[in-house]
Structure formats: C-alpha cells, structure tokens
Amino acid sequence: MIIKNGIQQVVLVGGDFAFVEHPFTYCRDAAMAAEWIRSNPPANALILIKGSRGIRMEKLLDSF
C-alpha cells in the first residue's frame, strides 16, 4: 500500500520491524531515527510521525 501510493521514504522504528522483511529504512529506536533524519534531512515533504508513547517518537521533533 505504501509503495503503491507513491510514498518515497519510510523510516520504521522499533524492534518489531527488525523481524519483518520490508524495503524501508529501519531504526532500532527513536534516537537512531533522529540521527538518520539529521543525516538525511527531508525537503518539501509531508512527514507523519506515528508511534506509541513507549517508544518516545516525540524525540524526532527536535530533528527538524
């Protein structure tokens, strides 16, 4: 569904995604995802951050 709708970049965060085959960028935690975003800054992009409070996805907000 993601690829079919033309979404160009997906970053999956959390241990569960390590065990699933997918073509996307994988980060083990929010801190690693924040570092990835700082190294690959999005331009002209719509960004959706979705995750549980337990994984602390709000840490990504400081990366933009």
N, C-alpha and C positions, 0 to 999 in steps of 0.2 A: 504494500500500500504506500509506503513512504517513497520508494523509488518510482513507482507508477505515477505519483502525483508531482514528480519533478523536484522533490526536495534534494538539494545538492550536498548538504553536510549534516550528519547526525553524530552526536557525541553521547554515547551511552555510559552511564556512571553507576558503579556498584558491582559487588561481587557476583551477583546472579548472572550478569551479562558475560562473564568470563567463561561460562559453560555452555553458551548458546552460539551456534555458528551464525555470523552476520557479517556484512561488508562494511560496517561502520567503525568509527573511531571508538575505542574503549578506554576508559579511565577507571581505575580501581576505587577512587574516592573523589569527593568534591575538590579537594586541594589539588589533585593531579589534573582534574578537568580545568580548574582555574589557570594552572600553569600552561596547559595546552592552548587555552583561549588567548592568553597573553602572547604566546609564541605564534599564534595563527589568528590575528585579530580579524573579526568579521567586518566587512564593508558593505553598506547598502543592504543590510539583511534584517529580516524579521526573526527574532530569537524567542523561542519558547523554552523556559526553564520549568521543568516538571519533576517533582520528586517528593519523597516523604521528608518529614521533619528530622527523622533519624539520620538521614544521610547528609543533612545540612547543606542543601543546594543553594541556600542564600549566600554562601561564601562566593559563589560565582559572580554575584552582582558587583563586587569590587574589581572584577577583571575587565569591566567595560569602561 
